[in-house]
Amino acid sequence: MPEYPAGSRKRPPTHPGQVIADVLDTLRVSTRQEAHAMHVSPMALGNVIAGETKVSPKMALRLGKLFGNGAEIWLRMQQDYDLWHASRELGAELAEIKPISDAA
């Protein structure tokens, strides 16, 4: 089965919501407090933290501003997480797809 995107990684990438939860816990800051600072509802931030909602580009911009590390890192984390899970769901189908360069 092809491995996307993390080579032979057997363990899934950490969901960005878990990273947010860990940082807020370490800083001893509440979700409600940071949601207010980001101009989103506590439910919206809570859903990302719980892994029920993906980090959208708008949320990534807010998180990047809040944590001072830019939006791209949050989008990459979400993309890595999504690709890892999708590659397992489609594993057998992907194995059957032959690259165009092999068809000639």
N, C-alpha and C positions, 0 to 999 in steps of 0.2 A: 504494500500500500504506500503511495507517495506520502511524504510528510510535508505538510504546509502549516505554518511557515518556519517552524523551529527545528528543522533537521530531524534528528532522532529523538526529540523530546518526548518522553513518555508521560510526564506529568503536565497537566494543562497550565498555561500561563495564569498568573494571578489576575482575577477580575479587578479592574480599576476601583471598583467600589470597596474592595477589601483594603486597598492601599489607602483610600480616603479614610476609612474607618480606623485603620491603624494610626494614621497621622493625627486624626482628631483625638483619639484615645491618648496617644503619647503627649499631646499638647494639653490634654484635659479641657477640651473645648467641646461644647455641645453641637449636635447637628443643627438644632434650631438656631443657635447663634450664628453659625457659619452660613446657613441657608439665608438668613436675613442679610448678612453681609454680602452675599452673592446675588441678592434680589431674586431669589427663587423660593418656592414654598418648602417648608420642612419635609413635606411629603415627597416632593420632586427629588430633593437630595437624598432623602431616606430610601427611595426606590432605587437610586443608583447604588447606594451603599449596600443595599440588600441584593443587588444583582438582578433586580426585576426590570430595570430600565437600562438601556445602553447609554454610554456617554455620547451624546450628540455633539456636533460641532459647536453649537451655542453653549452647551454645558462645559465642553472642553475649554472654550475661551474664558468662561467664568472661573473654572478650576485653575487654569494657568495663571490668571490674574491673582487669584486668592493665594496660591502657593508660590507664585513668582517663578514658575518653571516653564511657562508657555503652554499653549494649547496642544501642540503637536505630540508631546509625550503622552497626553491623556488619550488622544485619538489612536496613537500607535498601540498603547496598551489594550484598548478596546478591540482594535483590528487583530492583534495577535491572538487575543482570547477567542474572538469569533472565528478566525481562520482555523485555529487548532480544533475547535469543536466541529466546524463544517467539514474539515478533512476526514474526521472520523465518521461522520454521518454518510459521506459520499465515497468512502474508501473503495468499495468494490466497483462502483461506477467509474471512478477516476482511473482505476487500474485498467479498465477496458478501453479507455480513450487513447487512441494512438495520435501522437503529434503529427501535424501536417508534413513535417520534414521526413517522417518515416514512411509516408504513403507513396512517395514518388518512386 
